[in-house]
Amino acid sequence: MEFFLTLPLKGLHPNSYTYYIIIKGLCKDGFLNEATELLRSMEDNGCPPDACTYNTIIRRFLYGKHISKALEFVTTMRRKGAAADMHTTFLFVSLIMDHVVGDSGKALLQNYFEI
């Protein structure tokens, strides 16, 4: 991350794939706040996030059962014309069927997806 932040100082500008790699690493290491901040800054830096980048963050929120946060990003992703991939869709379906999520989480998912 430190190296990534120094790129503009060296006259280098990261592209969407560079952002994706950093965001994926942050998510993997549990730094979701930092990953979401970086995702939000992508557009300001001329690199709109693609579906792959959104799906990476959405999946991490779903793994942690942070359904409302995941749905926020799904809404944003859909508004920008991107779609959930097969793996992300499977996670949503699994959560709807999972007894650990609880009734409120299931209701949130079912209402969002109009199931």
A tleap script that builds the chain and sets N, CA, C and O, in Angstrom:
source leaprc.protein.ff14SB
mol = sequence {
  NMET GLU PHE PHE LEU THR LEU PRO LEU LYS
  GLY LEU HIE PRO ASN SER TYR THR TYR TYR
  ILE ILE ILE LYS GLY LEU CYS LYS ASP GLY
  PHE LEU ASN GLU ALA THR GLU LEU LEU ARG
  SER MET GLU ASP ASN GLY CYS PRO PRO ASP
  ALA CYS THR TYR ASN THR ILE ILE ARG ARG
  PHE LEU TYR GLY LYS HIE ILE SER LYS ALA
  LEU GLU PHE VAL THR THR MET ARG ARG LYS
  GLY ALA ALA ALA ASP MET HIE THR THR PHE
  LEU PHE VAL SER LEU ILE MET ASP HIE VAL
  VAL GLY ASP SER GLY LYS ALA LEU LEU GLN
  ASN TYR PHE GLU CILE
}
set mol.1.N position { 0.830 -1.182 0.000 }
set mol.1.CA position { 0.000 0.000 0.000 }
set mol.1.C position { 0.874 1.245 0.000 }
set mol.1.O position { 0.583 2.228 -0.681 }
set mol.2.N position { 1.939 1.184 0.770 }
set mol.2.CA position { 2.855 2.324 0.838 }
set mol.2.C position { 3.447 2.617 -0.540 }
set mol.2.O position { 3.525 3.774 -0.953 }
set mol.3.N position { 3.860 1.577 -1.241 }
set mol.3.CA position { 4.406 1.742 -2.587 }
set mol.3.C position { 3.346 2.307 -3.523 }
set mol.3.O position { 3.630 3.202 -4.319 }
set mol.4.N position { 2.131 1.790 -3.432 }
set mol.4.CA position { 1.025 2.239 -4.267 }
set mol.4.C position { 0.790 3.742 -4.099 }
set mol.4.O position { 0.583 4.457 -5.080 }
set mol.5.N position { 0.823 4.206 -2.869 }
set mol.5.CA position { 0.574 5.617 -2.598 }
set mol.5.C position { 1.673 6.530 -3.128 }
set mol.5.O position { 1.440 7.719 -3.340 }
set mol.6.N position { 2.876 5.983 -3.344 }
set mol.6.CA position { 3.972 6.804 -3.857 }
set mol.6.C position { 3.999 6.878 -5.383 }
set mol.6.O position { 4.764 7.666 -5.940 }
set mol.7.N position { 3.190 6.082 -6.069 }
set mol.7.CA position { 3.207 6.071 -7.536 }
set mol.7.C position { 2.986 7.449 -8.154 }
set mol.7.O position { 3.764 7.850 -9.019 }
set mol.8.N position { 1.944 8.197 -7.738 }
set mol.8.CA position { 1.750 9.523 -8.349 }
set mol.8.C position { 2.930 10.473 -8.129 }
set mol.8.O position { 3.202 11.330 -8.970 }
set mol.9.N position { 3.618 10.325 -7.016 }
set mol.9.CA position { 4.787 11.166 -6.747 }
set mol.9.C position { 5.914 10.885 -7.730 }
set mol.9.O position { 6.780 11.729 -7.962 }
set mol.10.N position { 5.888 9.682 -8.306 }
set mol.10.CA position { 6.904 9.278 -9.280 }
set mol.10.C position { 6.434 9.499 -10.718 }
set mol.10.O position { 7.098 9.092 -11.671 }
set mol.11.N position { 5.271 10.156 -10.858 }
set mol.11.CA position { 4.737 10.415 -12.188 }
set mol.11.C position { 4.001 9.233 -12.797 }
set mol.11.O position { 3.681 9.241 -13.986 }
set mol.12.N position { 3.736 8.226 -11.994 }
set mol.12.CA position { 3.016 7.042 -12.466 }
set mol.12.C position { 1.585 7.081 -11.957 }
set mol.12.O position { 1.323 7.473 -10.820 }
set mol.13.N position { 0.671 6.670 -12.814 }
set mol.13.CA position { -0.734 6.688 -12.423 }
set mol.13.C position { -1.295 5.278 -12.516 }
set mol.13.O position { -1.294 4.671 -13.587 }
set mol.14.N position { -1.776 4.759 -11.387 }
set mol.14.CA position { -2.293 3.391 -11.383 }
set mol.14.C position { -3.532 3.276 -12.275 }
set mol.14.O position { -4.313 4.219 -12.409 }
set mol.15.N position { -3.690 2.099 -12.877 }
set mol.15.CA position { -4.874 1.828 -13.682 }
set mol.15.C position { -5.861 0.996 -12.866 }
set mol.15.O position { -5.611 0.683 -11.702 }
set mol.16.N position { -6.979 0.646 -13.489 }
set mol.16.CA position { -8.025 -0.100 -12.781 }
set mol.16.C position { -7.514 -1.425 -12.244 }
set mol.16.O position { -7.899 -1.841 -11.151 }
set mol.17.N position { -6.653 -2.094 -13.001 }
set mol.17.CA position { -6.138 -3.387 -12.544 }
set mol.17.C position { -5.240 -3.215 -11.320 }
set mol.17.O position { -5.273 -4.038 -10.405 }
set mol.18.N position { -4.449 -2.163 -11.300 }
set mol.18.CA position { -3.588 -1.896 -10.141 }
set mol.18.C position { -4.442 -1.678 -8.896 }
set mol.18.O position { -4.155 -2.220 -7.829 }
set mol.19.N position { -5.495 -0.877 -9.048 }
set mol.19.CA position { -6.410 -0.662 -7.932 }
set mol.19.C position { -7.035 -1.985 -7.481 }
set mol.19.O position { -7.122 -2.264 -6.285 }
set mol.20.N position { -7.467 -2.790 -8.443 }
set mol.20.CA position { -8.096 -4.077 -8.112 }
set mol.20.C position { -7.163 -4.944 -7.264 }
set mol.20.O position { -7.588 -5.514 -6.259 }
set mol.21.N position { -5.913 -5.042 -7.662 }
set mol.21.CA position { -4.944 -5.865 -6.923 }
set mol.21.C position { -4.786 -5.364 -5.490 }
set mol.21.O position { -4.778 -6.160 -4.552 }
set mol.22.N position { -4.661 -4.059 -5.320 }
set mol.22.CA position { -4.505 -3.499 -3.975 }
set mol.22.C position { -5.772 -3.729 -3.153 }
set mol.22.O position { -5.693 -4.120 -1.989 }
set mol.23.N position { -6.940 -3.488 -3.754 }
set mol.23.CA position { -8.206 -3.690 -3.052 }
set mol.23.C position { -8.380 -5.152 -2.671 }
set mol.23.O position { -8.827 -5.453 -1.564 }
set mol.24.N position { -8.038 -6.051 -3.560 }
set mol.24.CA position { -8.146 -7.480 -3.263 }
set mol.24.C position { -7.256 -7.857 -2.077 }
set mol.24.O position { -7.676 -8.612 -1.200 }
set mol.25.N position { -6.041 -7.337 -2.051 }
set mol.25.CA position { -5.136 -7.604 -0.931 }
set mol.25.C position { -5.643 -7.033 0.376 }
set mol.25.O position { -5.562 -7.686 1.416 }
set mol.26.N position { -6.167 -5.813 0.331 }
set mol.26.CA position { -6.724 -5.204 1.540 }
set mol.26.C position { -7.894 -6.023 2.060 }
set mol.26.O position { -8.003 -6.256 3.264 }
set mol.27.N position { -8.770 -6.462 1.160 }
set mol.27.CA position { -9.918 -7.289 1.570 }
set mol.27.C position { -9.455 -8.601 2.186 }
set mol.27.O position { -9.966 -9.032 3.220 }
set mol.28.N position { -8.496 -9.218 1.546 }
set mol.28.CA position { -7.983 -10.507 2.029 }
set mol.28.C position { -7.408 -10.390 3.436 }
set mol.28.O position { -7.538 -11.302 4.252 }
set mol.29.N position { -6.768 -9.248 3.706 }
set mol.29.CA position { -6.150 -9.041 5.015 }
set mol.29.C position { -7.108 -8.432 6.035 }
set mol.29.O position { -6.711 -8.139 7.163 }
set mol.30.N position { -8.382 -8.238 5.638 }
set mol.30.CA position { -9.384 -7.754 6.571 }
set mol.30.C position { -9.488 -6.249 6.697 }
set mol.30.O position { -10.118 -5.753 7.631 }
set mol.31.N position { -8.886 -5.515 5.783 }
set mol.31.CA position { -8.944 -4.055 5.818 }
set mol.31.C position { -10.046 -3.540 4.898 }
set mol.31.O position { -9.779 -2.872 3.899 }
set mol.32.N position { -11.293 -3.865 5.255 }
set mol.32.CA position { -12.428 -3.505 4.399 }
set mol.32.C position { -12.659 -1.999 4.329 }
set mol.32.O position { -13.013 -1.484 3.268 }
set mol.33.N position { -12.469 -1.294 5.418 }
set mol.33.CA position { -12.647 0.167 5.382 }
set mol.33.C position { -11.671 0.805 4.409 }
set mol.33.O position { -12.049 1.672 3.622 }
set mol.34.N position { -10.424 0.380 4.461 }
set mol.34.CA position { -9.416 0.922 3.564 }
set mol.34.C position { -9.723 0.548 2.110 }
set mol.34.O position { -9.543 1.353 1.196 }
set mol.35.N position { -10.189 -0.687 1.916 }
set mol.35.CA position { -10.531 -1.141 0.564 }
set mol.35.C position { -11.682 -0.330 -0.011 }
set mol.35.O position { -11.651 0.054 -1.180 }
set mol.36.N position { -12.702 -0.066 0.809 }
set mol.36.CA position { -13.846 0.693 0.311 }
set mol.36.C position { -13.471 2.156 0.051 }
set mol.36.O position { -13.970 2.763 -0.896 }
set mol.37.N position { -12.612 2.712 0.871 }
set mol.37.CA position { -12.135 4.079 0.627 }
set mol.37.C position { -11.370 4.147 -0.687 }
set mol.37.O position { -11.539 5.087 -1.463 }
set mol.38.N position { -10.535 3.157 -0.931 }
set mol.38.CA position { -9.758 3.128 -2.162 }
set mol.38.C position { -10.678 2.952 -3.370 }
set mol.38.O position { -10.470 3.581 -4.407 }
set mol.39.N position { -11.680 2.109 -3.239 }
set mol.39.CA position { -12.639 1.924 -4.326 }
set mol.39.C position { -13.342 3.237 -4.643 }
set mol.39.O position { -13.518 3.594 -5.807 }
set mol.40.N position { -13.736 3.942 -3.611 }
set mol.40.CA position { -14.428 5.222 -3.822 }
set mol.40.C position { -13.514 6.275 -4.447 }
set mol.40.O position { -13.987 7.162 -5.157 }
set mol.41.N position { -12.221 6.183 -4.188 }
set mol.41.CA position { -11.294 7.168 -4.748 }
set mol.41.C position { -10.883 6.836 -6.187 }
set mol.41.O position { -10.301 7.673 -6.877 }
set mol.42.N position { -11.180 5.637 -6.628 }
set mol.42.CA position { -10.775 5.244 -7.987 }
set mol.42.C position { -11.311 6.203 -9.043 }
set mol.42.O position { -10.562 6.679 -9.895 }
set mol.43.N position { -12.603 6.483 -8.982 }
set mol.43.CA position { -13.208 7.360 -9.982 }
set mol.43.C position { -12.609 8.755 -9.939 }
set mol.43.O position { -12.408 9.380 -10.981 }
set mol.44.N position { -12.325 9.245 -8.746 }
set mol.44.CA position { -11.701 10.565 -8.625 }
set mol.44.C position { -10.352 10.595 -9.332 }
set mol.44.O position { -9.889 11.650 -9.766 }
set mol.45.N position { -9.736 9.439 -9.441 }
set mol.45.CA position { -8.423 9.334 -10.079 }
set mol.45.C position { -8.510 8.823 -11.521 }
set mol.45.O position { -7.507 8.406 -12.101 }
set mol.46.N position { -9.723 8.860 -12.092 }
set mol.46.CA position { -9.879 8.498 -13.499 }
set mol.46.C position { -9.904 7.010 -13.790 }
set mol.46.O position { -9.694 6.604 -14.933 }
set mol.47.N position { -10.155 6.190 -12.782 }
set mol.47.CA position { -10.211 4.737 -12.953 }
set mol.47.C position { -11.513 4.197 -12.384 }
set mol.47.O position { -11.545 3.758 -11.234 }
set mol.48.N position { -12.578 4.218 -13.158 }
set mol.48.CA position { -13.829 3.692 -12.608 }
set mol.48.C position { -13.711 2.212 -12.273 }
set mol.48.O position { -13.155 1.446 -13.060 }
set mol.49.N position { -14.227 1.796 -11.114 }
set mol.49.CA position { -14.150 0.384 -10.730 }
set mol.49.C position { -14.966 -0.478 -11.687 }
set mol.49.O position { -16.019 -0.067 -12.173 }
set mol.50.N position { -14.465 -1.665 -11.944 }
set mol.50.CA position { -15.203 -2.600 -12.782 }
set mol.50.C position { -15.938 -3.612 -11.901 }
set mol.50.O position { -15.813 -3.593 -10.676 }
set mol.51.N position { -16.698 -4.486 -12.539 }
set mol.51.CA position { -17.485 -5.482 -11.806 }
set mol.51.C position { -16.599 -6.366 -10.938 }
set mol.51.O position { -16.992 -6.731 -9.830 }
set mol.52.N position { -15.432 -6.708 -11.415 }
set mol.52.CA position { -14.517 -7.576 -10.660 }
set mol.52.C position { -14.118 -6.915 -9.338 }
set mol.52.O position { -14.071 -7.576 -8.300 }
set mol.53.N position { -13.835 -5.631 -9.378 }
set mol.53.CA position { -13.447 -4.905 -8.173 }
set mol.53.C position { -14.613 -4.828 -7.192 }
set mol.53.O position { -14.442 -5.071 -5.997 }
set mol.54.N position { -15.795 -4.491 -7.700 }
set mol.54.CA position { -16.978 -4.456 -6.832 }
set mol.54.C position { -17.237 -5.830 -6.218 }
set mol.54.O position { -17.480 -5.931 -5.015 }
set mol.55.N position { -17.189 -6.877 -7.021 }
set mol.55.CA position { -17.473 -8.223 -6.524 }
set mol.55.C position { -16.501 -8.638 -5.428 }
set mol.55.O position { -16.887 -9.334 -4.489 }
set mol.56.N position { -15.257 -8.221 -5.537 }
set mol.56.CA position { -14.260 -8.544 -4.507 }
set mol.56.C position { -14.680 -7.977 -3.156 }
set mol.56.O position { -14.633 -8.678 -2.145 }
set mol.57.N position { -15.088 -6.718 -3.136 }
set mol.57.CA position { -15.505 -6.087 -1.881 }
set mol.57.C position { -16.826 -6.673 -1.391 }
set mol.57.O position { -16.983 -6.942 -0.200 }
set mol.58.N position { -17.765 -6.869 -2.296 }
set mol.58.CA position { -19.066 -7.429 -1.915 }
set mol.58.C position { -18.894 -8.798 -1.272 }
set mol.58.O position { -19.508 -9.081 -0.242 }
set mol.59.N position { -18.066 -9.647 -1.870 }
set mol.59.CA position { -17.845 -10.989 -1.311 }
set mol.59.C position { -17.271 -10.917 0.100 }
set mol.59.O position { -17.672 -11.697 0.964 }
set mol.60.N position { -16.356 -10.012 0.345 }
set mol.60.CA position { -15.762 -9.909 1.684 }
set mol.60.C position { -16.808 -9.476 2.714 }
set mol.60.O position { -16.814 -9.969 3.841 }
set mol.61.N position { -17.680 -8.562 2.327 }
set mol.61.CA position { -18.760 -8.188 3.245 }
set mol.61.C position { -19.692 -9.371 3.474 }
set mol.61.O position { -20.162 -9.578 4.593 }
set mol.62.N position { -19.959 -10.134 2.450 }
set mol.62.CA position { -20.833 -11.300 2.605 }
set mol.62.C position { -20.192 -12.365 3.477 }
set mol.62.O position { -20.872 -12.979 4.300 }
set mol.63.N position { -18.886 -12.597 3.312 }
set mol.63.CA position { -18.202 -13.579 4.166 }
set mol.63.C position { -18.341 -13.198 5.631 }
set mol.63.O position { -18.483 -14.065 6.493 }
set mol.64.N position { -18.300 -11.894 5.913 }
set mol.64.CA position { -18.446 -11.416 7.283 }
set mol.64.C position { -19.896 -11.224 7.693 }
set mol.64.O position { -20.178 -10.755 8.796 }
set mol.65.N position { -20.818 -11.588 6.802 }
set mol.65.CA position { -22.266 -11.468 7.039 }
set mol.65.C position { -22.696 -10.027 7.291 }
set mol.65.O position { -23.622 -9.771 8.061 }
set mol.66.N position { -22.017 -9.095 6.636 }
set mol.66.CA position { -22.378 -7.680 6.670 }
set mol.66.C position { -23.261 -7.407 5.454 }
set mol.66.O position { -22.838 -6.792 4.476 }
set mol.67.N position { -24.490 -7.882 5.549 }
set mol.67.CA position { -25.384 -7.899 4.402 }
set mol.67.C position { -25.717 -6.495 3.916 }
set mol.67.O position { -25.681 -6.237 2.713 }
set mol.68.N position { -26.036 -5.593 4.820 }
set mol.68.CA position { -26.439 -4.252 4.384 }
set mol.68.C position { -25.304 -3.540 3.650 }
set mol.68.O position { -25.547 -2.847 2.662 }
set mol.69.N position { -24.071 -3.702 4.121 }
set mol.69.CA position { -22.921 -3.089 3.428 }
set mol.69.C position { -22.735 -3.711 2.043 }
set mol.69.O position { -22.464 -3.002 1.073 }
set mol.70.N position { -22.880 -5.029 1.952 }
set mol.70.CA position { -22.756 -5.698 0.655 }
set mol.70.C position { -23.812 -5.185 -0.309 }
set mol.70.O position { -23.526 -4.939 -1.481 }
set mol.71.N position { -25.034 -5.023 0.186 }
set mol.71.CA position { -26.123 -4.554 -0.671 }
set mol.71.C position { -25.918 -3.109 -1.118 }
set mol.71.O position { -26.337 -2.734 -2.213 }
set mol.72.N position { -25.279 -2.299 -0.282 }
set mol.72.CA position { -24.942 -0.925 -0.695 }
set mol.72.C position { -24.081 -0.950 -1.955 }
set mol.72.O position { -24.313 -0.199 -2.902 }
set mol.73.N position { -23.086 -1.830 -1.944 }
set mol.73.CA position { -22.187 -1.905 -3.086 }
set mol.73.C position { -22.852 -2.547 -4.301 }
set mol.73.O position { -22.534 -2.200 -5.438 }
set mol.74.N position { -23.770 -3.478 -4.064 }
set mol.74.CA position { -24.522 -4.053 -5.181 }
set mol.74.C position { -25.348 -2.956 -5.852 }
set mol.74.O position { -25.415 -2.881 -7.079 }
set mol.75.N position { -25.971 -2.115 -5.043 }
set mol.75.CA position { -26.765 -1.006 -5.583 }
set mol.75.C position { -25.897 -0.077 -6.421 }
set mol.75.O position { -26.267 0.297 -7.534 }
set mol.76.N position { -24.758 0.287 -5.886 }
set mol.76.CA position { -23.837 1.162 -6.618 }
set mol.76.C position { -23.363 0.495 -7.899 }
set mol.76.O position { -23.334 1.117 -8.961 }
set mol.77.N position { -22.994 -0.764 -7.794 }
set mol.77.CA position { -22.497 -1.504 -8.953 }
set mol.77.C position { -23.570 -1.565 -10.040 }
set mol.77.O position { -23.275 -1.332 -11.213 }
set mol.78.N position { -24.798 -1.872 -9.665 }
set mol.78.CA position { -25.885 -1.963 -10.638 }
set mol.78.C position { -26.170 -0.605 -11.265 }
set mol.78.O position { -26.441 -0.515 -12.463 }
set mol.79.N position { -26.111 0.447 -10.460 }
set mol.79.CA position { -26.350 1.801 -10.963 }
set mol.79.C position { -25.308 2.177 -12.022 }
set mol.79.O position { -25.591 2.956 -12.932 }
set mol.80.N position { -24.115 1.622 -11.895 }
set mol.80.CA position { -23.049 1.931 -12.832 }
set mol.80.C position { -22.976 0.933 -13.993 }
set mol.80.O position { -22.057 0.984 -14.811 }
set mol.81.N position { -23.965 0.016 -14.052 }
set mol.81.CA position { -24.057 -0.886 -15.189 }
set mol.81.C position { -23.276 -2.181 -15.069 }
set mol.81.O position { -23.130 -2.902 -16.056 }
set mol.82.N position { -22.775 -2.492 -13.892 }
set mol.82.CA position { -22.037 -3.736 -13.682 }
set mol.82.C position { -22.955 -4.749 -13.001 }
set mol.82.O position { -24.008 -4.385 -12.478 }
set mol.83.N position { -22.558 -6.000 -13.009 }
set mol.83.CA position { -23.389 -7.059 -12.434 }
set mol.83.C position { -22.556 -7.965 -11.532 }
set mol.83.O position { -21.337 -8.071 -11.667 }
set mol.84.N position { -23.262 -8.610 -10.612 }
set mol.84.CA position { -22.605 -9.587 -9.741 }
set mol.84.C position { -22.186 -10.791 -10.573 }
set mol.84.O position { -22.892 -11.202 -11.493 }
set mol.85.N position { -21.040 -11.346 -10.241 }
set mol.85.CA position { -20.608 -12.558 -10.930 }
set mol.85.C position { -21.257 -13.784 -10.290 }
set mol.85.O position { -21.978 -13.667 -9.299 }
set mol.86.N position { -20.997 -14.945 -10.857 }
set mol.86.CA position { -21.627 -16.172 -10.392 }
set mol.86.C position { -21.289 -16.479 -8.931 }
set mol.86.O position { -22.158 -16.909 -8.174 }
set mol.87.N position { -20.045 -16.263 -8.536 }
set mol.87.CA position { -19.624 -16.569 -7.170 }
set mol.87.C position { -20.341 -15.660 -6.160 }
set mol.87.O position { -20.798 -16.126 -5.116 }
set mol.88.N position { -20.435 -14.386 -6.474 }
set mol.88.CA position { -21.115 -13.442 -5.593 }
set mol.88.C position { -22.594 -13.781 -5.486 }
set mol.88.O position { -23.162 -13.753 -4.394 }
set mol.89.N position { -23.218 -14.101 -6.612 }
set mol.89.CA position { -24.627 -14.489 -6.615 }
set mol.89.C position { -24.841 -15.725 -5.756 }
set mol.89.O position { -25.810 -15.790 -4.999 }
set mol.90.N position { -23.954 -16.704 -5.861 }
set mol.90.CA position { -24.045 -17.922 -5.058 }
set mol.90.C position { -23.971 -17.595 -3.565 }
set mol.90.O position { -24.691 -18.190 -2.764 }
set mol.91.N position { -23.107 -16.657 -3.192 }
set mol.91.CA position { -23.002 -16.273 -1.783 }
set mol.91.C position { -24.297 -15.648 -1.270 }
set mol.91.O position { -24.714 -15.918 -0.144 }
set mol.92.N position { -24.929 -14.820 -2.087 }
set mol.92.CA position { -26.213 -14.252 -1.683 }
set mol.92.C position { -27.249 -15.350 -1.475 }
set mol.92.O position { -27.969 -15.343 -0.476 }
set mol.93.N position { -27.326 -16.278 -2.396 }
set mol.93.CA position { -28.292 -17.383 -2.281 }
set mol.93.C position { -27.988 -18.210 -1.036 }
set mol.93.O position { -28.900 -18.590 -0.303 }
set mol.94.N position { -26.721 -18.485 -0.800 }
set mol.94.CA position { -26.336 -19.256 0.383 }
set mol.94.C position { -26.742 -18.553 1.667 }
set mol.94.O position { -27.191 -19.199 2.614 }
set mol.95.N position { -26.587 -17.235 1.708 }
set mol.95.CA position { -26.962 -16.481 2.906 }
set mol.95.C position { -28.468 -16.514 3.137 }
set mol.95.O position { -28.921 -16.579 4.280 }
set mol.96.N position { -29.241 -16.469 2.060 }
set mol.96.CA position { -30.691 -16.541 2.211 }
set mol.96.C position { -31.087 -17.866 2.844 }
set mol.96.O position { -32.052 -17.933 3.606 }
set mol.97.N position { -30.346 -18.913 2.529 }
set mol.97.CA position { -30.673 -20.245 3.034 }
set mol.97.C position { -29.985 -20.559 4.363 }
set mol.97.O position { -30.310 -21.559 5.003 }
set mol.98.N position { -29.046 -19.723 4.783 }
set mol.98.CA position { -28.228 -19.985 5.968 }
set mol.98.C position { -28.991 -19.614 7.244 }
set mol.98.O position { -29.512 -18.505 7.360 }
set mol.99.N position { -29.052 -20.529 8.179 }
set mol.99.CA position { -29.737 -20.254 9.443 }
set mol.99.C position { -28.957 -19.292 10.333 }
set mol.99.O position { -29.534 -18.703 11.247 }
set mol.100.N position { -27.671 -19.121 10.089 }
set mol.100.CA position { -26.831 -18.254 10.915 }
set mol.100.C position { -27.149 -16.780 10.667 }
set mol.100.O position { -26.963 -15.953 11.559 }
set mol.101.N position { -27.620 -16.446 9.486 }
set mol.101.CA position { -27.882 -15.049 9.134 }
set mol.101.C position { -29.019 -14.473 9.947 }
set mol.101.O position { -28.992 -13.294 10.300 }
set mol.102.N position { -29.999 -15.269 10.246 }
set mol.102.CA position { -31.137 -14.791 11.030 }
set mol.102.C position { -32.233 -14.241 10.146 }
set mol.102.O position { -32.035 -13.971 8.961 }
set mol.103.N position { -33.388 -14.083 10.751 }
set mol.103.CA position { -34.564 -13.648 10.003 }
set mol.103.C position { -34.426 -12.238 9.441 }
set mol.103.O position { -34.864 -11.976 8.321 }
set mol.104.N position { -33.828 -11.335 10.198 }
set mol.104.CA position { -33.712 -9.959 9.702 }
set mol.104.C position { -32.788 -9.884 8.490 }
set mol.104.O position { -33.067 -9.153 7.540 }
set mol.105.N position { -31.692 -10.634 8.518 }
set mol.105.CA position { -30.781 -10.674 7.377 }
set mol.105.C position { -31.430 -11.292 6.154 }
set mol.105.O position { -31.268 -10.804 5.036 }
set mol.106.N position { -32.172 -12.376 6.377 }
set mol.106.CA position { -32.879 -13.024 5.275 }
set mol.106.C position { -33.935 -12.094 4.693 }
set mol.106.O position { -34.092 -12.016 3.474 }
set mol.107.N position { -34.658 -11.390 5.555 }
set mol.107.CA position { -35.683 -10.465 5.087 }
set mol.107.C position { -35.065 -9.343 4.257 }
set mol.107.O position { -35.613 -8.947 3.228 }
set mol.108.N position { -33.935 -8.840 4.706 }
set mol.108.CA position { -33.228 -7.795 3.977 }
set mol.108.C position { -32.857 -8.272 2.577 }
set mol.108.O position { -33.070 -7.565 1.592 }
set mol.109.N position { -32.298 -9.482 2.501 }
set mol.109.CA position { -31.915 -10.049 1.206 }
set mol.109.C position { -33.129 -10.309 0.325 }
set mol.109.O position { -33.123 -9.984 -0.863 }
set mol.110.N position { -34.158 -10.889 0.901 }
set mol.110.CA position { -35.344 -11.218 0.118 }
set mol.110.C position { -36.038 -9.961 -0.400 }
set mol.110.O position { -36.512 -9.938 -1.536 }
set mol.111.N position { -36.102 -8.923 0.421 }
set mol.111.CA position { -36.704 -7.664 -0.022 }
set mol.111.C position { -35.881 -7.016 -1.125 }
set mol.111.O position { -36.430 -6.482 -2.089 }
set mol.112.N position { -34.567 -7.065 -0.978 }
set mol.112.CA position { -33.692 -6.435 -1.962 }
set mol.112.C position { -33.841 -7.122 -3.314 }
set mol.112.O position { -33.952 -6.467 -4.351 }
set mol.113.N position { -33.841 -8.439 -3.286 }
set mol.113.CA position { -33.904 -9.197 -4.523 }
set mol.113.C position { -35.341 -9.543 -4.925 }
set mol.113.O position { -35.558 -10.246 -5.912 }
set mol.114.N position { -36.327 -9.047 -4.156 }
set mol.114.CA position { -37.739 -9.269 -4.442 }
set mol.114.C position { -38.057 -10.737 -4.637 }
set mol.114.O position { -38.689 -11.140 -5.614 }
set mol.115.N position { -37.594 -11.533 -3.664 }
set mol.115.CA position { -37.804 -12.984 -3.707 }
set mol.115.C position { -39.097 -13.306 -2.987 }
set mol.115.O position { -39.479 -14.473 -2.896 }
savepdb mol mol.pdb
quit
